[in-house]
Amino acid sequence: MRYVSTRGRAPILDFEGVLLAGLASDGGLYVPERWPMLTRDELASFRGRDYAEVAHAVISRFVGDSIEPSTLRSLVGEAYTGFGHAAVAPLAQLGANHWLLELFHGPTLAFKDIALQVLGRLYDHVLERHDARTTIVGATSGDTGSAAIEAIRGRERATIFILHPAGRVSEVQRRQMTTADAANVHNIAIEGTFDDCQAMLKTMFADDAFRDALRLSGVNSINWARIVPQVVYYITSALALGSPEVPVSFSVPSGNFGDVFAGFVAQRMGLPVERLVVASNENDILTRALTTGDHRLTEVTPTLSPSMDIQVSSNFERLLFEMHDRDAEYTAGLMRQLAERRGFRIGAAAAATVRSLFHADRCTESETIETIASVHRDTGMVIDPHTAVGVAVAERLRGARGTPMITLATAHPAKFPDAVEHAIGLRPALPDRLADLHDRKEHFTTLPNDLPTVMAHIRECMDQKRSTAMGQ
């Protein structure tokens, strides 16, 4: 299996190379040179099998011969042993033919765990095999940071730096990152937005000297190895509701477009998906782009669903590449327009194709609160504000009622207790294993929204680490 950059000027890599590279050297994102396919019989054969078994079967199609099959099977199997539900990603019925896919049973209570618990083990294996080390730099709007830290902390061959927007994540999200007491974990609070953090990340990867000196790699969904494990739960949930004989639809709370792109990949592999619904909060650039063809940046508005407070959705570039017949030069041109003019228009033919595949809408703050309240009132279930955005938009855009609609429940409600308490008057409790989270000591550095300052801080930390290692 080989991978190409969406901008066409980076080396073609295998899966192992993509894992370690993160972002392509030309600033683009890696995608498979061809989409691996699953026949209807192969999909049907997954039904009723253990989640880890299906995960191995799906992920192996993207790994190719980069990792021995038995080793990959072991790594994937280990990844899900710490989840709080035997099914890993169980379904719960919300209403008539409307289901929640619970993706919050991992160690940090968010859907990012499902990919990052695999990714951490892949790093360990590949780095050990090559007797190498890496510096992982990630940007987070809330959940990626804690999930990445949980996956990497304590590992001998990787040091991780996570950038988060100061004051723009929930207290639980912040503490899950900053209370990780491990020598290889560094948290940086940036005085800016998530888009600022993500822009810094991309610039660091584009700096050849910095990237090579620190052996940079990335855990954000710009790294293709982050997307692959997310494809699995689209397949397992669809199979549980009758696929491949029955088509299904999905509603995905969307900020950076990585999670819903994984659904697109599942569809490309052969899963019969009727609708992929993109649910935005008031930062609705994806809804505007998908419905009008006009992709134009505005200011980021803080909301009750902070993980979606994004204007620059990195993974949208992968979709643009696909929708423009994999024209890398054209895709690179759109990205230049975005950087220089803060926007671009999607070509008419591509926009029509996009609208045939994706449906999109936004959810206001008041609708978010009302959805949390109505779900609790009608079912007794407690959902977080991101999931509420997905539920509200799903009910508006679900299409034929005979088609099962699956809304992705992306986080545990206890990660956003203030919003939930405001909606239903009850404060959701953290699981026992995190009950002392608010008593743990925090470790983080606050830095200005200034790239040279941040890069200097990372260099200094790594220099100190090397000096300490040499003195031992």
PEBEL-V224204 format. One record per pair of residues at least 24 apart in sequence whose ideal C-beta (glycine too) atoms are under 7 Angstrom apart, sorted by the first residue. I is the first residue (numbers start at 0). GAP is how many residues later the second one is. Records with the same first field share a line. If there is no record, write none. Layout:
BEGIN
I=GAP  GAP
END
This chain:
BEGIN
0=31  61  62  63
1=31
2=27  28  29  30  221
3=26  27  29
4=24  25  323
5=25  311  312  315  322  325
6=321  324  325
7=320  321  324
13=50  52
14=47  48  49  51
15=50  110
17=206  207
18=103  107  206
19=106  114  197
20=196
21=183  194  195  196  200  201
22=179  182  195  199
26=175  179
28=193  285  288  289
29=194
30=193  287  290
31=30
34=233  234
35=25  26  233
36=232  233
37=231  232
38=231
39=204
42=192  196  200  201  227  228
43=200
45=189  193
46=192
50=29  36  37  38  185
51=24  25  28
53=178  181  182
54=174  177
57=173  174  177
58=169  170
61=166
66=58
70=54
74=43  46  47  50
75=42
77=43
78=38  39  42
79=37
81=25
83=347
88=25  144  147  148
90=146  149
91=289
93=281  285  297
96=304  307  308
97=296  307  309
98=142  305  306  307
99=307  309
100=132  136  305  307  308
101=307
102=130  305  306  307
103=305  307  308
106=43
107=38  39  42  68
108=302  303  305  306
109=33  37  300  301  305
110=148  297  299
111=31  32  35
112=34
113=115  116  119
114=111  114  115
115=31  32  35  103
116=34
117=111
118=32  100  106  107
119=31  32  35
121=103
122=35
123=31  33
126=30  31
127=29
131=25
132=24  25  82
133=24  81  83
134=24  79  80  81  327
135=24  81  82  83
136=24  64  67  79  81
137=24  80  81  82
138=24  55  58  59  62  81
139=24
140=53  114  165  166  168  169
141=27  28  31  164  165
142=30  164  268
143=75  76
144=32
145=27  30  31
147=71
148=28  31  36
151=32
152=27  29  31  32
153=28  30
154=29
157=26
158=25  303  306
159=24  25  26
160=25  27  297
161=25  26
162=25  27  34  37  38
163=25  26  33
164=25  27  28  29  31  32
165=24  25  280
167=25  26  134  138  141
168=137
169=136  245  246
171=242  243  245  265
172=242
174=262  263  265  267
175=261
177=264  265  266
178=258  261  262  263
180=262
185=275
186=256  257
187=256  257  259  266  269
188=255  257
189=257  259
190=255  257  258
191=257
192=107
193=115  116
194=105  115  116  117
195=253
197=114  116
199=251  254
202=248
203=251
209=245
213=248
220=35  37  93  94
221=92
225=32
226=31  34  35  38
229=29  32
230=31  34  35
233=28  29  32  37
234=31  36
236=169
237=33
240=163
242=28  29
243=28
245=158
246=25  26  27  156
247=25  26  155  156  158
248=24  25  26  28  149  150  154  156
249=26  27  156  158
250=26  28  139  142  143  154  156  157
251=25  26  27  138  156
252=26  52  55  133  134  136  137  155  157
253=24  25  26  32  54
254=52  53  55  58
255=54  57  58  59
256=29  56  58  59
257=57
258=149
260=54  57  58
263=55
273=125  129
274=84  124
275=81  82
276=82  116  117  120
277=80  82
278=82  84  110  111  114
279=28  80  82
280=24  27  81  82  108
281=80  82  83
282=25  26  27  28
283=78
284=26  28
285=27  74
286=73  74  75
288=57
289=64  65  68  70
290=69
292=52  53  58
293=51
294=48  49  51
295=46  47
296=45  46
302=62
303=61  64  81  115
304=63  80  81  84
306=79
307=78  81
322=27  30  31
323=26
358=38
360=32  35  36
362=26  29  30
366=25
367=24
368=53  54
371=48  51  52
372=50  51
375=48
381=31  38  42  46
382=26  30
383=27  28  29  31  32  36
384=31  34
385=24  25
386=24
END
